[in-house]
């Protein structure tokens, strides 16, 4: 099933025009997103991404049961970021937890990700700016020494993850992601 989903997402991304910002007002946007929770390893965390009035809500329940502890959503679709010093902007309103902005330079399901952890203020709209230097190469939560330098122009997936080891409900409202 995962292979079919990734094939479909790859086809969708190759047939659409690229953009430098995720557009939640586009009725097709949710077609580019999929969930990756700790259930891939036996955990029981749950998450969802839904859009209401052009705002995406990443929400669910984080559980530490069965050695779990993460919930995430990823976007594989047309995204043309630039490596010209222009930051990625993330417009959010949150529950005050620490989240991760995660970038991947391939369209694969597993492998290395470039991760920037950010703290959020509860119930306040914030615009956070991330440069290429803000990201650390990781594989399954462990830093990778000697990884290639991140270039935004190479990004093929973008996502958010909650892995703060605090079980319970979570909610992150996302108004925008991109340059």
Phi, psi and omega in degrees: 000319180297320180296318178298315180297315180294323177297316178299315180296322178295318178297316179300317184289331181279343181263353183253157178283148182280153179218162182261000179216139175293132184245096182285355174277347178282124183296343180268352187304316182297341177295339182270353187254147172213157181270143170223100180252175180295354176299339176295345180238014179100356178287175184233016176296151182229142176213165179210154171234122178227157180240130176228121178051049177067012175245130178269141178240113172267114188211162179161209181228124175268130180234144175262359180299149178056037181062029178276194177145017174214151175220139182206161170229146181228151177243122172243107183187183184294117178211117183248088177273157181247145176256059183239024182089354179282128182283163167274130178257137179235115181259114188224159163225132194226180177265007178091003180275169176266125180243175176235137166264127188236133179238144176231145181261010174223176181257014181287160180286320185237163177129192184293143173229152173261125192237134171234117178273138179225145174267146181237153175265140184292128172058029177232129175293130181230148169244115181257141180245132181236131173261170179301328181287345181283349186259142179243132178290130180220155170226116182050045175085357180251136180296141178252113176282142176079012178291153176301149177295138179287131170238123181305327181298339180270355186291130178243344177222146175223142182200175175232148182221146169245124180209045186271007177063022178245101183295152176133183181293148175216158178201125178233116177271132183237117178269329182196149173219128175146193183254000000 
